[in-house]
Amino acid sequence: MKFKGKVSWWFYAIIIGVAVLIIPIIVCSLIYNDIVALIINLIVLVSVELLCIPIVFHNYVELQDQTLLIVFGFIKKKIPYNDIVSLSTTNNPLSSLAASFDRIEIECKSKSNTMISVIDKERFFNELKKYHSNVTLK
């Protein structure tokens, strides 16, 4: 079962904001034949957009037979159910596999904790309990 990842307004603001700020600089670089500024700003624009846009379209959590699959843009992470200790809601702004601050923290036995964000948290909690009945919800 798949759960679509939640994407907050601020994530879209980053994508649009970078383009709005950088494109005029690129245009000015072209007008004034400033090749160095043009190249640097093109690299920044393409890098940010190539990292952020796939997250908007390729962002989900899937409950598989033995593992929880997290897909976040180009990143894929699998967590075995027997490794999951607990789930808790959080607004922790630390770097994570979430494009929203409305997050779920997954506490694991053997690895560092992971934070995700899904649109329907309650349904996610209920379905995960079916796959891993020992998990606790904090």
N, CA, C and O atoms as CSV, one atom per row, in Angstrom:
chain,resi,resn,atom,element,x,y,z
A,1,MET,N,N,0.839,-1.175,0.000
A,1,MET,CA,C,0.000,0.000,0.000
A,1,MET,C,C,0.889,1.245,0.000
A,1,MET,O,O,1.837,1.348,0.779
A,2,LYS,N,N,0.565,2.182,-0.887
A,2,LYS,CA,C,1.354,3.407,-1.017
A,2,LYS,C,C,0.661,4.573,-0.323
A,2,LYS,O,O,-0.564,4.691,-0.319
A,3,PHE,N,N,1.497,5.431,0.266
A,3,PHE,CA,C,1.024,6.666,0.892
A,3,PHE,C,C,1.794,7.828,0.279
A,3,PHE,O,O,3.021,7.882,0.353
A,4,LYS,N,N,1.064,8.750,-0.322
A,4,LYS,CA,C,1.687,9.896,-0.977
A,4,LYS,C,C,2.362,10.785,0.055
A,4,LYS,O,O,1.814,11.042,1.128
A,5,GLY,N,N,3.557,11.251,-0.283
A,5,GLY,CA,C,4.286,12.156,0.586
A,5,GLY,C,C,3.664,13.545,0.585
A,5,GLY,O,O,3.148,14.011,-0.431
A,6,LYS,N,N,3.721,14.188,1.725
A,6,LYS,CA,C,3.171,15.533,1.863
A,6,LYS,C,C,4.234,16.550,1.452
A,6,LYS,O,O,5.397,16.439,1.840
A,7,VAL,N,N,3.818,17.545,0.661
A,7,VAL,CA,C,4.717,18.617,0.230
A,7,VAL,C,C,4.090,19.938,0.678
A,7,VAL,O,O,2.989,20.284,0.249
A,8,SER,N,N,4.789,20.666,1.533
A,8,SER,CA,C,4.280,21.930,2.061
A,8,SER,C,C,4.536,23.092,1.114
A,8,SER,O,O,5.321,22.990,0.171
A,9,TRP,N,N,3.858,24.193,1.386
A,9,TRP,CA,C,3.962,25.401,0.566
A,9,TRP,C,C,5.396,25.911,0.500
A,9,TRP,O,O,5.832,26.403,-0.541
A,10,TRP,N,N,6.137,25.798,1.610
A,10,TRP,CA,C,7.490,26.352,1.640
A,10,TRP,C,C,8.429,25.623,0.679
A,10,TRP,O,O,9.396,26.199,0.182
A,11,PHE,N,N,8.128,24.342,0.424
A,11,PHE,CA,C,8.961,23.586,-0.510
A,11,PHE,C,C,8.743,24.098,-1.935
A,11,PHE,O,O,9.693,24.255,-2.702
A,12,TYR,N,N,7.477,24.355,-2.276
A,12,TYR,CA,C,7.176,24.960,-3.580
A,12,TYR,C,C,7.784,26.357,-3.669
A,12,TYR,O,O,8.260,26.764,-4.729
A,13,ALA,N,N,7.768,27.088,-2.555
A,13,ALA,CA,C,8.339,28.441,-2.532
A,13,ALA,C,C,9.838,28.407,-2.838
A,13,ALA,O,O,10.354,29.305,-3.503
A,14,ILE,N,N,10.529,27.394,-2.366
A,14,ILE,CA,C,11.961,27.247,-2.670
A,14,ILE,C,C,12.158,27.047,-4.168
A,14,ILE,O,O,13.003,27.700,-4.781
A,15,ILE,N,N,11.384,26.152,-4.750
A,15,ILE,CA,C,11.516,25.852,-6.180
A,15,ILE,C,C,11.242,27.102,-7.014
A,15,ILE,O,O,12.016,27.446,-7.907
A,16,ILE,N,N,10.142,27.771,-6.714
A,16,ILE,CA,C,9.761,28.963,-7.483
A,16,ILE,C,C,10.682,30.135,-7.157
A,16,ILE,O,O,11.090,30.879,-8.049
A,17,GLY,N,N,11.006,30.297,-5.875
A,17,GLY,CA,C,11.849,31.420,-5.451
A,17,GLY,C,C,13.231,31.409,-6.076
A,17,GLY,O,O,13.741,32.452,-6.486
A,18,VAL,N,N,13.830,30.244,-6.148
A,18,VAL,CA,C,15.154,30.147,-6.765
A,18,VAL,C,C,15.069,30.547,-8.237
A,18,VAL,O,O,15.917,31.284,-8.738
A,19,ALA,N,N,14.046,30.057,-8.919
A,19,ALA,CA,C,13.895,30.406,-10.338
A,19,ALA,C,C,13.648,31.905,-10.509
A,19,ALA,O,O,14.230,32.530,-11.395
A,20,VAL,N,N,12.794,32.480,-9.670
A,20,VAL,CA,C,12.481,33.908,-9.763
A,20,VAL,C,C,13.717,34.765,-9.489
A,20,VAL,O,O,13.893,35.812,-10.112
A,21,LEU,N,N,14.559,34.338,-8.581
A,21,LEU,CA,C,15.768,35.103,-8.270
A,21,LEU,C,C,16.890,34.904,-9.295
A,21,LEU,O,O,17.601,35.853,-9.626
A,22,ILE,N,N,17.048,33.701,-9.786
A,22,ILE,CA,C,18.190,33.388,-10.639
A,22,ILE,C,C,17.954,33.740,-12.117
A,22,ILE,O,O,18.878,34.199,-12.788
A,23,ILE,N,N,16.755,33.536,-12.623
A,23,ILE,CA,C,16.506,33.782,-14.052
A,23,ILE,C,C,16.813,35.227,-14.464
A,23,ILE,O,O,17.437,35.419,-15.507
A,24,PRO,N,N,16.408,36.257,-13.703
A,24,PRO,CA,C,16.800,37.622,-14.096
A,24,PRO,C,C,18.320,37.831,-14.119
A,24,PRO,O,O,18.838,38.577,-14.950
A,25,ILE,N,N,19.023,37.168,-13.203
A,25,ILE,CA,C,20.485,37.272,-13.194
A,25,ILE,C,C,21.065,36.619,-14.449
A,25,ILE,O,O,22.020,37.127,-15.037
A,26,ILE,N,N,20.483,35.498,-14.849
A,26,ILE,CA,C,20.923,34.820,-16.071
A,26,ILE,C,C,20.683,35.724,-17.286
A,26,ILE,O,O,21.540,35.836,-18.162
A,27,VAL,N,N,19.524,36.360,-17.328
A,27,VAL,CA,C,19.211,37.267,-18.442
A,27,VAL,C,C,20.207,38.430,-18.486
A,27,VAL,O,O,20.714,38.786,-19.550
A,28,CYS,N,N,20.476,39.016,-17.315
A,28,CYS,CA,C,21.458,40.117,-17.259
A,28,CYS,C,C,22.847,39.640,-17.678
A,28,CYS,O,O,23.580,40.367,-18.349
A,29,SER,N,N,23.205,38.435,-17.286
A,29,SER,CA,C,24.505,37.876,-17.677
A,29,SER,C,C,24.598,37.732,-19.189
A,29,SER,O,O,25.657,37.957,-19.776
A,30,LEU,N,N,23.493,37.360,-19.814
A,30,LEU,CA,C,23.473,37.248,-21.275
A,30,LEU,C,C,23.586,38.620,-21.936
A,30,LEU,O,O,24.313,38.787,-22.914
A,31,ILE,N,N,22.866,39.593,-21.397
A,31,ILE,CA,C,22.878,40.948,-21.970
A,31,ILE,C,C,24.274,41.559,-21.889
A,31,ILE,O,O,24.745,42.186,-22.837
A,32,TYR,N,N,24.933,41.365,-20.736
A,32,TYR,CA,C,26.254,41.976,-20.526
A,32,TYR,C,C,27.419,41.039,-20.868
A,32,TYR,O,O,28.574,41.347,-20.573
A,33,ASN,N,N,27.114,39.916,-21.480
A,33,ASN,CA,C,28.140,38.942,-21.887
A,33,ASN,C,C,29.060,38.533,-20.741
A,33,ASN,O,O,30.270,38.402,-20.926
A,34,ASP,N,N,28.494,38.335,-19.576
A,34,ASP,CA,C,29.260,37.885,-18.409
A,34,ASP,C,C,29.145,36.357,-18.333
A,34,ASP,O,O,28.247,35.823,-17.682
A,35,ILE,N,N,30.040,35.688,-18.991
A,35,ILE,CA,C,29.982,34.235,-19.124
A,35,ILE,C,C,30.149,33.524,-17.781
A,35,ILE,O,O,29.484,32.520,-17.525
A,36,VAL,N,N,31.021,34.032,-16.935
A,36,VAL,CA,C,31.258,33.403,-15.630
A,36,VAL,C,C,29.986,33.446,-14.793
A,36,VAL,O,O,29.584,32.427,-14.232
A,37,ALA,N,N,29.348,34.607,-14.700
A,37,ALA,CA,C,28.099,34.734,-13.938
A,37,ALA,C,C,27.011,33.857,-14.547
A,37,ALA,O,O,26.231,33.235,-13.825
A,38,LEU,N,N,26.962,33.809,-15.864
A,38,LEU,CA,C,25.971,32.974,-16.554
A,38,LEU,C,C,26.141,31.505,-16.178
A,38,LEU,O,O,25.173,30.833,-15.825
A,39,ILE,N,N,27.362,31.017,-16.256
A,39,ILE,CA,C,27.628,29.602,-15.960
A,39,ILE,C,C,27.323,29.279,-14.498
A,39,ILE,O,O,26.686,28.267,-14.204
A,40,ILE,N,N,27.773,30.130,-13.593
A,40,ILE,CA,C,27.541,29.890,-12.160
A,40,ILE,C,C,26.049,29.863,-11.859
A,40,ILE,O,O,25.573,28.967,-11.162
A,41,ASN,N,N,25.314,30.828,-12.374
A,41,ASN,CA,C,23.875,30.891,-12.093
A,41,ASN,C,C,23.091,29.779,-12.771
A,41,ASN,O,O,22.108,29.292,-12.212
A,42,LEU,N,N,23.502,29.372,-13.953
A,42,LEU,CA,C,22.867,28.213,-14.596
A,42,LEU,C,C,23.088,26.945,-13.779
A,42,LEU,O,O,22.176,26.135,-13.613
A,43,ILE,N,N,24.309,26.781,-13.271
A,43,ILE,CA,C,24.608,25.604,-12.438
A,43,ILE,C,C,23.751,25.612,-11.171
A,43,ILE,O,O,23.203,24.578,-10.788
A,44,VAL,N,N,23.636,26.758,-10.527
A,44,VAL,CA,C,22.815,26.861,-9.308
A,44,VAL,C,C,21.353,26.550,-9.627
A,44,VAL,O,O,20.720,25.755,-8.932
A,45,LEU,N,N,20.823,27.169,-10.665
A,45,LEU,CA,C,19.413,26.967,-11.039
A,45,LEU,C,C,19.133,25.504,-11.368
A,45,LEU,O,O,18.194,24.911,-10.839
A,46,VAL,N,N,19.939,24.938,-12.230
A,46,VAL,CA,C,19.718,23.548,-12.647
A,46,VAL,C,C,19.887,22.589,-11.465
A,46,VAL,O,O,19.122,21.635,-11.332
A,47,SER,N,N,20.872,22.833,-10.618
A,47,SER,CA,C,21.109,21.951,-9.458
A,47,SER,C,C,19.923,21.957,-8.505
A,47,SER,O,O,19.428,20.897,-8.119
A,48,VAL,N,N,19.472,23.128,-8.129
A,48,VAL,CA,C,18.354,23.219,-7.180
A,48,VAL,C,C,17.091,22.615,-7.786
A,48,VAL,O,O,16.398,21.836,-7.132
A,49,GLU,N,N,16.796,22.969,-9.022
A,49,GLU,CA,C,15.580,22.465,-9.655
A,49,GLU,C,C,15.636,20.955,-9.868
A,49,GLU,O,O,14.634,20.267,-9.676
A,50,LEU,N,N,16.793,20.436,-10.260
A,50,LEU,CA,C,16.909,18.990,-10.473
A,50,LEU,C,C,16.830,18.191,-9.171
A,50,LEU,O,O,16.434,17.025,-9.182
A,51,LEU,N,N,17.198,18.803,-8.073
A,51,LEU,CA,C,17.088,18.117,-6.786
A,51,LEU,C,C,15.678,18.225,-6.203
A,51,LEU,O,O,15.189,17.277,-5.588
A,52,CYS,N,N,15.027,19.363,-6.389
A,52,CYS,CA,C,13.730,19.604,-5.742
A,52,CYS,C,C,12.526,19.094,-6.533
A,52,CYS,O,O,11.618,18.502,-5.951
A,53,ILE,N,N,12.504,19.310,-7.828
A,53,ILE,CA,C,11.320,18.936,-8.619
A,53,ILE,C,C,11.009,17.435,-8.558
A,53,ILE,O,O,9.835,17.084,-8.436
A,54,PRO,N,N,11.994,16.533,-8.635
A,54,PRO,CA,C,11.654,15.104,-8.510
A,54,PRO,C,C,11.009,14.756,-7.164
A,54,PRO,O,O,10.234,13.803,-7.082
A,55,ILE,N,N,11.317,15.508,-6.124
A,55,ILE,CA,C,10.719,15.238,-4.814
A,55,ILE,C,C,9.217,15.498,-4.845
A,55,ILE,O,O,8.455,14.793,-4.182
A,56,VAL,N,N,8.788,16.485,-5.595
A,56,VAL,CA,C,7.360,16.798,-5.692
A,56,VAL,C,C,6.601,15.642,-6.344
A,56,VAL,O,O,5.495,15.310,-5.916
A,57,PHE,N,N,7.183,15.030,-7.374
A,57,PHE,CA,C,6.479,14.006,-8.137
A,57,PHE,C,C,6.811,12.574,-7.722
A,57,PHE,O,O,6.052,11.655,-8.028
A,58,HIS,N,N,7.911,12.376,-7.045
A,58,HIS,CA,C,8.369,11.030,-6.679
A,58,HIS,C,C,8.616,10.998,-5.172
A,58,HIS,O,O,9.755,10.917,-4.713
A,59,ASN,N,N,7.519,11.062,-4.415
A,59,ASN,CA,C,7.592,11.187,-2.965
A,59,ASN,C,C,6.469,10.346,-2.355
A,59,ASN,O,O,5.309,10.757,-2.335
A,60,TYR,N,N,6.835,9.167,-1.859
A,60,TYR,CA,C,5.825,8.309,-1.246
A,60,TYR,C,C,6.473,7.320,-0.283
A,60,TYR,O,O,7.691,7.140,-0.261
A,61,VAL,N,N,5.610,6.684,0.514
A,61,VAL,CA,C,6.028,5.626,1.431
A,61,VAL,C,C,5.176,4.412,1.069
A,61,VAL,O,O,3.958,4.518,0.927
A,62,GLU,N,N,5.825,3.265,0.922
A,62,GLU,CA,C,5.091,2.056,0.540
A,62,GLU,C,C,5.292,0.964,1.583
A,62,GLU,O,O,6.415,0.659,1.985
A,63,LEU,N,N,4.179,0.388,2.008
A,63,LEU,CA,C,4.228,-0.756,2.915
A,63,LEU,C,C,4.360,-2.015,2.066
A,63,LEU,O,O,3.419,-2.414,1.380
A,64,GLN,N,N,5.532,-2.631,2.120
A,64,GLN,CA,C,5.777,-3.860,1.378
A,64,GLN,C,C,5.649,-5.041,2.321
A,64,GLN,O,O,5.338,-4.861,3.499
A,65,ASP,N,N,5.883,-6.245,1.824
A,65,ASP,CA,C,5.700,-7.443,2.653
A,65,ASP,C,C,6.553,-7.426,3.912
A,65,ASP,O,O,6.041,-7.671,5.005
A,66,GLN,N,N,7.846,-7.140,3.781
A,66,GLN,CA,C,8.758,-7.211,4.918
A,66,GLN,C,C,9.391,-5.883,5.295
A,66,GLN,O,O,10.016,-5.764,6.349
A,67,THR,N,N,9.231,-4.880,4.433
A,67,THR,CA,C,9.927,-3.617,4.656
A,67,THR,C,C,9.033,-2.414,4.372
A,67,THR,O,O,8.033,-2.496,3.658
A,68,LEU,N,N,9.436,-1.314,4.957
A,68,LEU,CA,C,8.850,-0.015,4.670
A,68,LEU,C,C,9.768,0.657,3.656
A,68,LEU,O,O,10.941,0.896,3.945
A,69,LEU,N,N,9.248,0.962,2.475
A,69,LEU,CA,C,10.029,1.604,1.421
A,69,LEU,C,C,9.708,3.092,1.424
A,69,LEU,O,O,8.546,3.487,1.324
A,70,ILE,N,N,10.745,3.913,1.539
A,70,ILE,CA,C,10.595,5.365,1.500
A,70,ILE,C,C,11.247,5.846,0.209
A,70,ILE,O,O,12.424,5.583,-0.037
A,71,VAL,N,N,10.478,6.551,-0.610
A,71,VAL,CA,C,10.986,7.106,-1.869
A,71,VAL,C,C,10.828,8.618,-1.779
A,71,VAL,O,O,9.728,9.135,-1.581
A,72,PHE,N,N,11.962,9.323,-1.931
A,72,PHE,CA,C,11.998,10.778,-1.786
A,72,PHE,C,C,12.890,11.337,-2.886
A,72,PHE,O,O,14.097,11.495,-2.704
A,73,GLY,N,N,12.273,11.638,-4.042
A,73,GLY,CA,C,13.058,12.088,-5.183
A,73,GLY,C,C,13.932,10.958,-5.685
A,73,GLY,O,O,13.435,9.891,-6.046
A,74,PHE,N,N,15.240,11.192,-5.707
A,74,PHE,CA,C,16.187,10.177,-6.176
A,74,PHE,C,C,16.595,9.202,-5.062
A,74,PHE,O,O,17.310,8.235,-5.326
A,75,ILE,N,N,16.154,9.442,-3.835
A,75,ILE,CA,C,16.560,8.632,-2.682
A,75,ILE,C,C,15.528,7.535,-2.420
A,75,ILE,O,O,14.322,7.783,-2.413
A,76,LYS,N,N,16.025,6.329,-2.206
A,76,LYS,CA,C,15.179,5.202,-1.800
A,76,LYS,C,C,15.798,4.596,-0.548
A,76,LYS,O,O,17.005,4.362,-0.480
A,77,LYS,N,N,14.946,4.347,0.437
A,77,LYS,CA,C,15.426,3.753,1.682
A,77,LYS,C,C,14.439,2.683,2.121
A,77,LYS,O,O,13.227,2.896,2.100
A,78,LYS,N,N,14.968,1.528,2.521
A,78,LYS,CA,C,14.135,0.436,3.025
A,78,LYS,C,C,14.428,0.226,4.502
A,78,LYS,O,O,15.585,0.177,4.921
A,79,ILE,N,N,13.366,0.104,5.278
A,79,ILE,CA,C,13.500,-0.184,6.707
A,79,ILE,C,C,12.714,-1.459,6.999
A,79,ILE,O,O,11.496,-1.479,6.821
A,80,PRO,N,N,13.380,-2.519,7.442
A,80,PRO,CA,C,12.657,-3.746,7.800
A,80,PRO,C,C,11.690,-3.461,8.964
A,80,PRO,O,O,12.024,-2.720,9.889
A,81,TYR,N,N,10.502,-4.052,8.906
A,81,TYR,CA,C,9.511,-3.816,9.959
A,81,TYR,C,C,10.026,-4.212,11.331
A,81,TYR,O,O,9.751,-3.532,12.320
A,82,ASN,N,N,10.778,-5.318,11.400
A,82,ASN,CA,C,11.267,-5.778,12.709
A,82,ASN,C,C,12.319,-4.839,13.294
A,82,ASN,O,O,12.696,-4.989,14.456
A,83,ASP,N,N,12.799,-3.870,12.505
A,83,ASP,CA,C,13.757,-2.880,12.998
A,83,ASP,C,C,13.057,-1.631,13.568
A,83,ASP,O,O,13.674,-0.832,14.273
A,84,ILE,N,N,11.775,-1.480,13.256
A,84,ILE,CA,C,11.030,-0.298,13.711
A,84,ILE,C,C,10.571,-0.502,15.140
A,84,ILE,O,O,9.916,-1.495,15.458
A,85,VAL,N,N,10.920,0.452,16.005
A,85,VAL,CA,C,10.546,0.393,17.422
A,85,VAL,C,C,9.277,1.198,17.665
A,85,VAL,O,O,8.326,0.706,18.272
A,86,SER,N,N,9.270,2.446,17.183
A,86,SER,CA,C,8.111,3.297,17.435
A,86,SER,C,C,7.975,4.373,16.372
A,86,SER,O,O,8.909,4.656,15.622
A,87,LEU,N,N,6.791,4.963,16.324
A,87,LEU,CA,C,6.490,6.089,15.460
A,87,LEU,C,C,5.969,7.223,16.324
A,87,LEU,O,O,5.238,6.993,17.288
A,88,SER,N,N,6.340,8.433,15.984
A,88,SER,CA,C,5.805,9.588,16.703
A,88,SER,C,C,5.669,10.763,15.752
A,88,SER,O,O,6.437,10.893,14.799
A,89,THR,N,N,4.697,11.611,16.012
A,89,THR,CA,C,4.553,12.818,15.202
A,89,THR,C,C,5.542,13.863,15.696
A,89,THR,O,O,5.838,13.944,16.889
A,90,THR,N,N,6.044,14.653,14.771
A,90,THR,CA,C,7.027,15.668,15.126
A,90,THR,C,C,6.972,16.809,14.120
A,90,THR,O,O,6.472,16.649,13.006
A,91,ASN,N,N,7.488,17.952,14.524
A,91,ASN,CA,C,7.672,19.102,13.631
A,91,ASN,C,C,9.145,19.469,13.556
A,91,ASN,O,O,9.497,20.607,13.246
A,92,ASN,N,N,9.993,18.507,13.840
A,92,ASN,CA,C,11.433,18.706,13.859
A,92,ASN,C,C,11.925,19.175,12.489
A,92,ASN,O,O,11.683,18.502,11.488
A,93,PRO,N,N,12.611,20.320,12.430
A,93,PRO,CA,C,13.047,20.850,11.134
A,93,PRO,C,C,14.369,20.274,10.614
A,93,PRO,O,O,14.857,20.712,9.572
A,94,LEU,N,N,14.951,19.309,11.316
A,94,LEU,CA,C,16.217,18.741,10.857
A,94,LEU,C,C,16.057,18.081,9.489
A,94,LEU,O,O,14.954,17.714,9.084
A,95,SER,N,N,17.152,17.942,8.806
A,95,SER,CA,C,17.150,17.325,7.482
A,95,SER,C,C,16.525,15.935,7.557
A,95,SER,O,O,16.819,15.150,8.459
A,96,SER,N,N,15.663,15.653,6.597
A,96,SER,CA,C,14.970,14.373,6.611
A,96,SER,C,C,14.454,14.043,5.223
A,96,SER,O,O,14.702,14.769,4.260
A,97,LEU,N,N,13.737,12.942,5.139
A,97,LEU,CA,C,13.100,12.533,3.892
A,97,LEU,C,C,11.664,13.037,3.886
A,97,LEU,O,O,10.727,12.265,3.681
A,98,ALA,N,N,11.498,14.336,4.113
A,98,ALA,CA,C,10.176,14.942,4.177
A,98,ALA,C,C,10.225,16.363,3.626
A,98,ALA,O,O,11.154,17.121,3.907
A,99,ALA,N,N,9.209,16.711,2.837
A,99,ALA,CA,C,9.104,18.057,2.275
A,99,ALA,C,C,8.013,18.836,3.000
A,99,ALA,O,O,7.370,19.712,2.421
A,100,SER,N,N,7.816,18.507,4.265
A,100,SER,CA,C,6.843,19.176,5.120
A,100,SER,C,C,7.353,19.071,6.558
A,100,SER,O,O,8.086,18.142,6.897
A,101,PHE,N,N,6.962,20.026,7.394
A,101,PHE,CA,C,7.339,19.933,8.807
A,101,PHE,C,C,6.328,19.107,9.607
A,101,PHE,O,O,6.542,18.868,10.795
A,102,ASP,N,N,5.251,18.674,8.991
A,102,ASP,CA,C,4.265,17.791,9.614
A,102,ASP,C,C,4.764,16.364,9.395
A,102,ASP,O,O,4.392,15.709,8.422
A,103,ARG,N,N,5.603,15.895,10.306
A,103,ARG,CA,C,6.389,14.682,10.077
A,103,ARG,C,C,6.062,13.541,11.025
A,103,ARG,O,O,5.437,13.714,12.072
A,104,ILE,N,N,6.515,12.373,10.608
A,104,ILE,CA,C,6.477,11.174,11.437
A,104,ILE,C,C,7.923,10.749,11.647
A,104,ILE,O,O,8.671,10.564,10.686
A,105,GLU,N,N,8.307,10.598,12.893
A,105,GLU,CA,C,9.651,10.118,13.195
A,105,GLU,C,C,9.589,8.614,13.408
A,105,GLU,O,O,8.791,8.126,14.209
A,106,ILE,N,N,10.428,7.886,12.694
A,106,ILE,CA,C,10.505,6.436,12.792
A,106,ILE,C,C,11.748,6.100,13.603
A,106,ILE,O,O,12.874,6.325,13.157
A,107,GLU,N,N,11.536,5.567,14.783
A,107,GLU,CA,C,12.654,5.173,15.647
A,107,GLU,C,C,12.993,3.717,15.357
A,107,GLU,O,O,12.123,2.846,15.386
A,108,CYS,N,N,14.263,3.466,15.079
A,108,CYS,CA,C,14.716,2.125,14.712
A,108,CYS,C,C,15.710,1.580,15.737
A,108,CYS,O,O,16.349,2.335,16.469
A,109,LYS,N,N,15.823,0.257,15.771
A,109,LYS,CA,C,16.771,-0.394,16.681
A,109,LYS,C,C,18.214,-0.192,16.224
A,109,LYS,O,O,19.067,0.239,16.999
A,110,SER,N,N,18.472,-0.505,14.971
A,110,SER,CA,C,19.854,-0.590,14.518
A,110,SER,C,C,20.362,0.619,13.737
A,110,SER,O,O,21.566,0.729,13.510
A,111,LYS,N,N,19.499,1.510,13.328
A,111,LYS,CA,C,19.925,2.642,12.516
A,111,LYS,C,C,19.491,3.936,13.187
A,111,LYS,O,O,18.791,3.935,14.199
A,112,SER,N,N,19.924,5.028,12.597
A,112,SER,CA,C,19.455,6.306,13.099
A,112,SER,C,C,17.979,6.488,12.733
A,112,SER,O,O,17.471,5.847,11.813
A,113,ASN,N,N,17.317,7.357,13.456
A,113,ASN,CA,C,15.912,7.616,13.206
A,113,ASN,C,C,15.732,8.276,11.841
A,113,ASN,O,O,16.636,8.934,11.326
A,114,THR,N,N,14.555,8.086,11.277
A,114,THR,CA,C,14.218,8.661,9.980
A,114,THR,C,C,12.915,9.427,10.131
A,114,THR,O,O,12.009,8.987,10.838
A,115,MET,N,N,12.820,10.579,9.462
A,115,MET,CA,C,11.582,11.342,9.469
A,115,MET,C,C,10.987,11.347,8.071
A,115,MET,O,O,11.688,11.549,7.080
A,116,ILE,N,N,9.679,11.123,8.011
A,116,ILE,CA,C,8.945,11.133,6.753
A,116,ILE,C,C,7.711,12.018,6.920
A,116,ILE,O,O,7.381,12.437,8.029
A,117,SER,N,N,7.047,12.291,5.822
A,117,SER,CA,C,5.801,13.040,5.872
A,117,SER,C,C,4.850,12.449,4.853
A,117,SER,O,O,5.175,12.351,3.670
A,118,VAL,N,N,3.666,12.053,5.318
A,118,VAL,CA,C,2.636,11.521,4.423
A,118,VAL,C,C,1.368,12.350,4.587
A,118,VAL,O,O,1.151,12.985,5.619
A,119,ILE,N,N,0.543,12.332,3.559
A,119,ILE,CA,C,-0.679,13.135,3.602
A,119,ILE,C,C,-1.656,12.601,4.644
A,119,ILE,O,O,-2.228,13.384,5.403
A,120,ASP,N,N,-1.859,11.291,4.699
A,120,ASP,CA,C,-2.829,10.688,5.620
A,120,ASP,C,C,-2.099,9.911,6.723
A,120,ASP,O,O,-1.909,8.699,6.620
A,121,LYS,N,N,-1.693,10.626,7.777
A,121,LYS,CA,C,-0.902,9.997,8.842
A,121,LYS,C,C,-1.687,8.932,9.600
A,121,LYS,O,O,-1.147,7.865,9.892
A,122,GLU,N,N,-2.937,9.199,9.919
A,122,GLU,CA,C,-3.731,8.240,10.701
A,122,GLU,C,C,-3.880,6.909,9.946
A,122,GLU,O,O,-3.715,5.840,10.535
A,123,ARG,N,N,-4.186,6.975,8.668
A,123,ARG,CA,C,-4.321,5.766,7.871
A,123,ARG,C,C,-2.985,5.037,7.779
A,123,ARG,O,O,-2.935,3.808,7.813
A,124,PHE,N,N,-1.891,5.811,7.660
A,124,PHE,CA,C,-0.560,5.204,7.624
A,124,PHE,C,C,-0.285,4.447,8.922
A,124,PHE,O,O,0.175,3.305,8.890
A,125,PHE,N,N,-0.570,5.085,10.074
A,125,PHE,CA,C,-0.363,4.429,11.370
A,125,PHE,C,C,-1.171,3.130,11.442
A,125,PHE,O,O,-0.645,2.096,11.855
A,126,ASN,N,N,-2.437,3.177,11.044
A,126,ASN,CA,C,-3.311,1.999,11.128
A,126,ASN,C,C,-2.837,0.876,10.219
A,126,ASN,O,O,-2.835,-0.288,10.620
A,127,GLU,N,N,-2.439,1.212,9.008
A,127,GLU,CA,C,-1.970,0.183,8.077
A,127,GLU,C,C,-0.639,-0.413,8.512
A,127,GLU,O,O,-0.424,-1.617,8.372
A,128,LEU,N,N,0.258,0.419,9.039
A,128,LEU,CA,C,1.550,-0.094,9.499
A,128,LEU,C,C,1.362,-1.078,10.648
A,128,LEU,O,O,2.098,-2.059,10.749
A,129,LYS,N,N,0.391,-0.826,11.506
A,129,LYS,CA,C,0.109,-1.750,12.620
A,129,LYS,C,C,-0.266,-3.143,12.092
A,129,LYS,O,O,0.010,-4.146,12.750
A,130,LYS,N,N,-0.882,-3.208,10.931
A,130,LYS,CA,C,-1.244,-4.501,10.333
A,130,LYS,C,C,0.003,-5.272,9.906
A,130,LYS,O,O,0.032,-6.501,9.985
A,131,TYR,N,N,1.026,-4.560,9.456
A,131,TYR,CA,C,2.268,-5.192,9.005
A,131,TYR,C,C,3.229,-5.451,10.161
A,131,TYR,O,O,4.020,-6.393,10.124
A,132,HIS,N,N,3.153,-4.611,11.178
A,132,HIS,CA,C,4.082,-4.714,12.307
A,132,HIS,C,C,3.314,-4.363,13.586
A,132,HIS,O,O,3.288,-3.212,14.020
A,133,SER,N,N,2.700,-5.373,14.166
A,133,SER,CA,C,1.805,-5.144,15.319
A,133,SER,C,C,2.545,-4.706,16.580
A,133,SER,O,O,1.916,-4.172,17.494
A,134,ASN,N,N,3.860,-4.916,16.660
A,134,ASN,CA,C,4.635,-4.551,17.858
A,134,ASN,C,C,5.049,-3.097,17.899
A,134,ASN,O,O,5.566,-2.637,18.917
A,135,VAL,N,N,4.838,-2.362,16.826
A,135,VAL,CA,C,5.271,-0.971,16.796
A,135,VAL,C,C,4.390,-0.147,17.749
A,135,VAL,O,O,3.179,-0.350,17.833
A,136,THR,N,N,5.025,0.776,18.453
A,136,THR,CA,C,4.267,1.654,19.347
A,136,THR,C,C,4.138,3.031,18.732
A,136,THR,O,O,5.040,3.522,18.053
A,137,LEU,N,N,2.997,3.640,18.985
A,137,LEU,CA,C,2.744,4.995,18.509
A,137,LEU,C,C,2.817,5.947,19.683
A,137,LEU,O,O,2.094,5.793,20.667
A,138,LYS,N,N,3.687,6.925,19.577
A,138,LYS,CA,C,3.845,7.881,20.662
A,138,LYS,C,C,3.055,9.136,20.375
A,138,LYS,O,O,3.062,10.068,21.180
